[in-house]
Amino acid sequence: MSLEISKRGKNMPASPIRKLTPLADDAKRRGVKVYHLNIGQPDIETPLAMRQRLAAVPNVLAYSPSAGTHEFVAALIGYYESLGLEVTADQVIATTGGSEAILFALLACADEGGEVVLPEPFYTNYSSFAAIAGLTLAPVTTRGDDGFHLPARALFEKALSSRTRAVILCNPNNPTGTVYRPDEVQMVAEVCRDRGLFLIVDEVYRELVYDGRKPASALSLRGFDENVVVVDSLSKRYSACGIRLGALVSRNRALIDAALRMAQGRLSPPGLAQIAGAGMTDLGPEYAAGVTREYEGRRNLLYDALCAIPDVFVRKPEGAFYFVARLPVEDGEAFARFLLEEYALDGATVMVAPAEGFYATPGLGRNEVRIAYVLNQQDLRAAVRVLAGGLAAYRAKESERLGGPSRRLVS
Amino acid sequence: MSLEISKRGKNMPASPIRKLTPLADDAKRRGVKVYHLNIGQPDIETPLAMRQRLAAVPNVLAYSPSAGTHEFVAALIGYYESLGLEVTADQVIATTGGSEAILFALLACADEGGEVVLPEPFYTNYSSFAAIAGLTLAPVTTRGDDGFHLPARALFEKALSSRTRAVILCNPNNPTGTVYRPDEVQMVAEVCRDRGLFLIVDEVYRELVYDGRKPASALSLRGFDENVVVVDSLSKRYSACGIRLGALVSRNRALIDAALRMAQGRLSPPGLAQIAGAGMTDLGPEYAAGVTREYEGRRNLLYDALCAIPDVFVRKPEGAFYFVARLPVEDGEAFARFLLEEYALDGATVMVAPAEGFYATPGLGRNEVRIAYVLNQQDLRAAVRVLAGGLAAYRAKESERLGGPSRRLVS
């Protein structure tokens, strides 16, 4: 007798960022070098100040308090203080990456059958956590032509329904690289306050803002303490994705109390990560400034290089380390597969993330891909050269398949 | 306007193991030494073979594959092989502790509104994960007088309903220390097969079996590959609770595939933990044998000491490192509070976990506490002396309060 798994197990979305990984593995087995622009895994070193703390770990690697060790939570609070944000220990739960903070936030904000509004395209894994929590994601579409900025309030509010319990903003945004202006964040906060909604703000790219922008946080908003729930992570800020350490921060006591009980259920956040993470106290503001400068240089390089590829459309992103690029192809996933399965330039190819999976509205994003600038400038230059070559080869092939050399697939 | 959190957030259970922690902290601030018998945090050192791997971590602490690093999964498979269990890499998902394996298993086995049957008393955090997954726990009551062994099949089946999707067995059992006999496990497996249910077996105490018993696993059952889902963890086996590393193991492909998609949603299991955990390959069978011998000695000591306290009832547990003891008190939680708030012997007191929270049936377990033998024998001896003194003092106080020196609170 074959045993049926749950419907939610069957419907759990596969990661659109990782689902082409087997094709990349095949390419590597064929000896092809693969430039990974598909995943937000930077090549920048995790600070030595963190890694060296692992040289002396306790002899018993014991449970930590469910909300995090005193040492790590104090380091986090010191970090917020350095940004002018007043956060107390009872407003913080250390979590297993930003991922767990998102899950706890969703579970605490909404019951099964509820709805969460968010701009699309959005970080695809929100879908996974919404599926676990039994929630529907209701998108507010944003467009590359507007730099993926938010529509006016009246349009934004159209996405709300009687089932809406929260809004998610990812700021700076993954996948678009958009940094919402203060008036945009204020607008969404006011919608939340007026309509009795939580505002979950995913700020894991907080420092990565360019062109003279300063790191901002929804924790600095005045008058929205009940609404605001911030998701944080050490992954991107300290190039420490693998340690899985983040935080949930809110001044809403009932919400933090519920999240703490969830945290007790899973006992502790990762302990070795907290030992390493506490090393953030040894890093001055020059650390973040240096990292931001590095990414800004990469963004500039990639922006110029992408603009130089015929019929590719991008706006210059303001933060994070992603572009959503519109390509002259019908199906971004087919193109991404082509790059991995059929194309190589001087023995190398490139992996990008098809953007369709970042949209909830069917059909949107089919001709877009997300590109992460997580390689050094030399590799990035080489990767874009491969991308440009691959795109030309793909268009030639498609054009031939469709029976005419001049047919434009996308106007 | 006060913003209401979700019903599930409000109803999320607090940990009965950790909820008295503030009282223990107060006692420590008053200068009282607290022997912690409330939580399964052993004092045994995490193996050096694991800790020393942290001396050389990569410069970039990157995401690992969602199902775990090749190195760690290979180490796990080698470990299963050493027990005669054939497990392949595509049957394993490395998880953030056994905790996450439980959550993934529940989500994949049952949809919201479903029911999971399990013997009570049970590991309290199953309640937290059931609450997250929107599931009800339906208990099969087991009794101290039977050593908390399972009832006969007919009685066991009475707990099943049309909504039942899975059975959870924790074997060796937390909190009772019971090791189910092969015929008991077989009976439950047959019930699951006959009724189309998943059998989730939590084996995180697998090695800790005494009196000559051998470590066993439901993975060795023949004919139940579709049903069996094993939850595993390094926490207890290697005294590495804080690293948060475990695994979900099943030969049911659809289930593992669903769990993998959940795992992709949260990106990776903790990376530093996997580096340390891979050190298990350096530990021969003598490691587990030594740890088991140590716990067996503690069990023997504690059993004799508890039996010597008037009116305390325990059966000798067969595995894990817990006792559920029936005490001559009406309310185990009031007694546990008394120990922390009012009692000390030679400047020390003891913390135990009230057992009521380990039962789903209201009223059961009120006069029971869970005692973990996670201290060395000298401390354990001292702790039981405090427990005995505290119990006498509490009974005297209660007896006075109730107006008669001879009144027995519990027969």
HADDOCK unambig.tbl for C-alpha pairs under 7 A between the chains (distance, minus, plus):
assign (segid A and resid 2 and name CA) (segid B and resid 226 and name CA) 6.87 0.50 0.50
assign (segid A and resid 3 and name CA) (segid B and resid 196 and name CA) 6.20 0.50 0.50
assign (segid A and resid 3 and name CA) (segid B and resid 226 and name CA) 6.39 0.50 0.50
assign (segid A and resid 5 and name CA) (segid B and resid 108 and name CA) 5.77 0.50 0.50
assign (segid A and resid 5 and name CA) (segid B and resid 109 and name CA) 5.13 0.50 0.50
assign (segid A and resid 5 and name CA) (segid B and resid 110 and name CA) 6.94 0.50 0.50
assign (segid A and resid 5 and name CA) (segid B and resid 254 and name CA) 6.88 0.50 0.50
assign (segid A and resid 5 and name CA) (segid B and resid 255 and name CA) 6.20 0.50 0.50
assign (segid A and resid 6 and name CA) (segid B and resid 108 and name CA) 5.30 0.50 0.50
assign (segid A and resid 6 and name CA) (segid B and resid 109 and name CA) 5.19 0.50 0.50
assign (segid A and resid 6 and name CA) (segid B and resid 110 and name CA) 4.85 0.50 0.50
assign (segid A and resid 6 and name CA) (segid B and resid 111 and name CA) 5.36 0.50 0.50
assign (segid A and resid 7 and name CA) (segid B and resid 111 and name CA) 6.42 0.50 0.50
assign (segid A and resid 8 and name CA) (segid B and resid 108 and name CA) 6.96 0.50 0.50
assign (segid A and resid 8 and name CA) (segid B and resid 111 and name CA) 6.46 0.50 0.50
assign (segid A and resid 9 and name CA) (segid B and resid 107 and name CA) 6.52 0.50 0.50
assign (segid A and resid 9 and name CA) (segid B and resid 108 and name CA) 4.60 0.50 0.50
assign (segid A and resid 9 and name CA) (segid B and resid 258 and name CA) 5.03 0.50 0.50
assign (segid A and resid 10 and name CA) (segid B and resid 258 and name CA) 6.22 0.50 0.50
assign (segid A and resid 12 and name CA) (segid B and resid 258 and name CA) 6.66 0.50 0.50
assign (segid A and resid 12 and name CA) (segid B and resid 261 and name CA) 6.30 0.50 0.50
assign (segid A and resid 12 and name CA) (segid B and resid 262 and name CA) 6.80 0.50 0.50
assign (segid A and resid 13 and name CA) (segid B and resid 261 and name CA) 6.41 0.50 0.50
assign (segid A and resid 14 and name CA) (segid B and resid 261 and name CA) 5.10 0.50 0.50
assign (segid A and resid 15 and name CA) (segid B and resid 261 and name CA) 6.97 0.50 0.50
assign (segid A and resid 15 and name CA) (segid B and resid 264 and name CA) 6.00 0.50 0.50
assign (segid A and resid 15 and name CA) (segid B and resid 265 and name CA) 6.67 0.50 0.50
assign (segid A and resid 41 and name CA) (segid B and resid 62 and name CA) 6.56 0.50 0.50
assign (segid A and resid 41 and name CA) (segid B and resid 63 and name CA) 6.91 0.50 0.50
assign (segid A and resid 43 and name CA) (segid B and resid 60 and name CA) 6.83 0.50 0.50
assign (segid A and resid 44 and name CA) (segid B and resid 60 and name CA) 6.69 0.50 0.50
assign (segid A and resid 45 and name CA) (segid B and resid 59 and name CA) 5.34 0.50 0.50
assign (segid A and resid 45 and name CA) (segid B and resid 60 and name CA) 4.64 0.50 0.50
assign (segid A and resid 46 and name CA) (segid B and resid 59 and name CA) 6.01 0.50 0.50
assign (segid A and resid 46 and name CA) (segid B and resid 60 and name CA) 5.09 0.50 0.50
assign (segid A and resid 46 and name CA) (segid B and resid 61 and name CA) 6.16 0.50 0.50
assign (segid A and resid 54 and name CA) (segid B and resid 54 and name CA) 5.92 0.50 0.50
assign (segid A and resid 54 and name CA) (segid B and resid 55 and name CA) 6.52 0.50 0.50
assign (segid A and resid 55 and name CA) (segid B and resid 54 and name CA) 6.51 0.50 0.50
assign (segid A and resid 55 and name CA) (segid B and resid 55 and name CA) 5.01 0.50 0.50
assign (segid A and resid 59 and name CA) (segid B and resid 45 and name CA) 5.35 0.50 0.50
assign (segid A and resid 59 and name CA) (segid B and resid 46 and name CA) 6.01 0.50 0.50
assign (segid A and resid 60 and name CA) (segid B and resid 43 and name CA) 6.82 0.50 0.50
assign (segid A and resid 60 and name CA) (segid B and resid 44 and name CA) 6.69 0.50 0.50
assign (segid A and resid 60 and name CA) (segid B and resid 45 and name CA) 4.64 0.50 0.50
assign (segid A and resid 60 and name CA) (segid B and resid 46 and name CA) 5.10 0.50 0.50
assign (segid A and resid 60 and name CA) (segid B and resid 240 and name CA) 6.93 0.50 0.50
assign (segid A and resid 61 and name CA) (segid B and resid 46 and name CA) 6.17 0.50 0.50
assign (segid A and resid 61 and name CA) (segid B and resid 240 and name CA) 5.09 0.50 0.50
assign (segid A and resid 61 and name CA) (segid B and resid 241 and name CA) 6.38 0.50 0.50
assign (segid A and resid 61 and name CA) (segid B and resid 242 and name CA) 5.13 0.50 0.50
assign (segid A and resid 61 and name CA) (segid B and resid 243 and name CA) 6.53 0.50 0.50
assign (segid A and resid 62 and name CA) (segid B and resid 41 and name CA) 6.54 0.50 0.50
assign (segid A and resid 62 and name CA) (segid B and resid 240 and name CA) 6.23 0.50 0.50
assign (segid A and resid 62 and name CA) (segid B and resid 241 and name CA) 5.24 0.50 0.50
assign (segid A and resid 62 and name CA) (segid B and resid 242 and name CA) 4.35 0.50 0.50
assign (segid A and resid 63 and name CA) (segid B and resid 41 and name CA) 6.89 0.50 0.50
assign (segid A and resid 63 and name CA) (segid B and resid 241 and name CA) 5.35 0.50 0.50
assign (segid A and resid 63 and name CA) (segid B and resid 242 and name CA) 4.00 0.50 0.50
assign (segid A and resid 64 and name CA) (segid B and resid 242 and name CA) 6.27 0.50 0.50
assign (segid A and resid 99 and name CA) (segid B and resid 266 and name CA) 5.47 0.50 0.50
assign (segid A and resid 107 and name CA) (segid B and resid 9 and name CA) 6.53 0.50 0.50
assign (segid A and resid 108 and name CA) (segid B and resid 5 and name CA) 5.77 0.50 0.50
assign (segid A and resid 108 and name CA) (segid B and resid 6 and name CA) 5.28 0.50 0.50
assign (segid A and resid 108 and name CA) (segid B and resid 8 and name CA) 6.95 0.50 0.50
assign (segid A and resid 108 and name CA) (segid B and resid 9 and name CA) 4.60 0.50 0.50
assign (segid A and resid 109 and name CA) (segid B and resid 5 and name CA) 5.13 0.50 0.50
assign (segid A and resid 109 and name CA) (segid B and resid 6 and name CA) 5.19 0.50 0.50
assign (segid A and resid 110 and name CA) (segid B and resid 5 and name CA) 6.95 0.50 0.50
assign (segid A and resid 110 and name CA) (segid B and resid 6 and name CA) 4.85 0.50 0.50
assign (segid A and resid 111 and name CA) (segid B and resid 6 and name CA) 5.37 0.50 0.50
assign (segid A and resid 111 and name CA) (segid B and resid 7 and name CA) 6.43 0.50 0.50
assign (segid A and resid 111 and name CA) (segid B and resid 8 and name CA) 6.45 0.50 0.50
assign (segid A and resid 125 and name CA) (segid B and resid 265 and name CA) 5.09 0.50 0.50
assign (segid A and resid 128 and name CA) (segid B and resid 262 and name CA) 6.69 0.50 0.50
assign (segid A and resid 128 and name CA) (segid B and resid 265 and name CA) 5.33 0.50 0.50
assign (segid A and resid 196 and name CA) (segid B and resid 3 and name CA) 6.22 0.50 0.50
assign (segid A and resid 226 and name CA) (segid B and resid 2 and name CA) 6.87 0.50 0.50
assign (segid A and resid 226 and name CA) (segid B and resid 3 and name CA) 6.37 0.50 0.50
assign (segid A and resid 240 and name CA) (segid B and resid 60 and name CA) 6.93 0.50 0.50
assign (segid A and resid 240 and name CA) (segid B and resid 61 and name CA) 5.09 0.50 0.50
assign (segid A and resid 240 and name CA) (segid B and resid 62 and name CA) 6.22 0.50 0.50
assign (segid A and resid 241 and name CA) (segid B and resid 61 and name CA) 6.40 0.50 0.50
assign (segid A and resid 241 and name CA) (segid B and resid 62 and name CA) 5.25 0.50 0.50
assign (segid A and resid 241 and name CA) (segid B and resid 63 and name CA) 5.34 0.50 0.50
assign (segid A and resid 242 and name CA) (segid B and resid 61 and name CA) 5.15 0.50 0.50
assign (segid A and resid 242 and name CA) (segid B and resid 62 and name CA) 4.36 0.50 0.50
assign (segid A and resid 242 and name CA) (segid B and resid 63 and name CA) 3.99 0.50 0.50
assign (segid A and resid 242 and name CA) (segid B and resid 64 and name CA) 6.27 0.50 0.50
assign (segid A and resid 242 and name CA) (segid B and resid 268 and name CA) 6.92 0.50 0.50
assign (segid A and resid 242 and name CA) (segid B and resid 270 and name CA) 6.29 0.50 0.50
assign (segid A and resid 242 and name CA) (segid B and resid 271 and name CA) 4.96 0.50 0.50
assign (segid A and resid 243 and name CA) (segid B and resid 61 and name CA) 6.54 0.50 0.50
assign (segid A and resid 243 and name CA) (segid B and resid 270 and name CA) 5.30 0.50 0.50
assign (segid A and resid 243 and name CA) (segid B and resid 271 and name CA) 5.10 0.50 0.50
assign (segid A and resid 243 and name CA) (segid B and resid 272 and name CA) 5.98 0.50 0.50
assign (segid A and resid 244 and name CA) (segid B and resid 270 and name CA) 5.47 0.50 0.50
assign (segid A and resid 254 and name CA) (segid B and resid 5 and name CA) 6.88 0.50 0.50
assign (segid A and resid 255 and name CA) (segid B and resid 5 and name CA) 6.20 0.50 0.50
assign (segid A and resid 258 and name CA) (segid B and resid 9 and name CA) 5.02 0.50 0.50
assign (segid A and resid 258 and name CA) (segid B and resid 10 and name CA) 6.21 0.50 0.50
assign (segid A and resid 258 and name CA) (segid B and resid 12 and name CA) 6.63 0.50 0.50
assign (segid A and resid 261 and name CA) (segid B and resid 12 and name CA) 6.27 0.50 0.50
assign (segid A and resid 261 and name CA) (segid B and resid 13 and name CA) 6.39 0.50 0.50
assign (segid A and resid 261 and name CA) (segid B and resid 14 and name CA) 5.09 0.50 0.50
assign (segid A and resid 261 and name CA) (segid B and resid 15 and name CA) 6.96 0.50 0.50
assign (segid A and resid 262 and name CA) (segid B and resid 12 and name CA) 6.77 0.50 0.50
assign (segid A and resid 262 and name CA) (segid B and resid 128 and name CA) 6.68 0.50 0.50
assign (segid A and resid 264 and name CA) (segid B and resid 15 and name CA) 5.98 0.50 0.50
assign (segid A and resid 265 and name CA) (segid B and resid 15 and name CA) 6.68 0.50 0.50
assign (segid A and resid 265 and name CA) (segid B and resid 125 and name CA) 5.06 0.50 0.50
assign (segid A and resid 265 and name CA) (segid B and resid 128 and name CA) 5.30 0.50 0.50
assign (segid A and resid 266 and name CA) (segid B and resid 99 and name CA) 5.45 0.50 0.50
assign (segid A and resid 268 and name CA) (segid B and resid 242 and name CA) 6.94 0.50 0.50
assign (segid A and resid 270 and name CA) (segid B and resid 242 and name CA) 6.31 0.50 0.50
assign (segid A and resid 270 and name CA) (segid B and resid 243 and name CA) 5.31 0.50 0.50
assign (segid A and resid 270 and name CA) (segid B and resid 244 and name CA) 5.48 0.50 0.50
assign (segid A and resid 270 and name CA) (segid B and resid 270 and name CA) 6.78 0.50 0.50
assign (segid A and resid 271 and name CA) (segid B and resid 242 and name CA) 4.96 0.50 0.50
assign (segid A and resid 271 and name CA) (segid B and resid 243 and name CA) 5.10 0.50 0.50
assign (segid A and resid 272 and name CA) (segid B and resid 243 and name CA) 5.96 0.50 0.50
assign (segid A and resid 272 and name CA) (segid B and resid 272 and name CA) 6.38 0.50 0.50
assign (segid A and resid 272 and name CA) (segid B and resid 273 and name CA) 6.88 0.50 0.50
assign (segid A and resid 273 and name CA) (segid B and resid 272 and name CA) 6.89 0.50 0.50
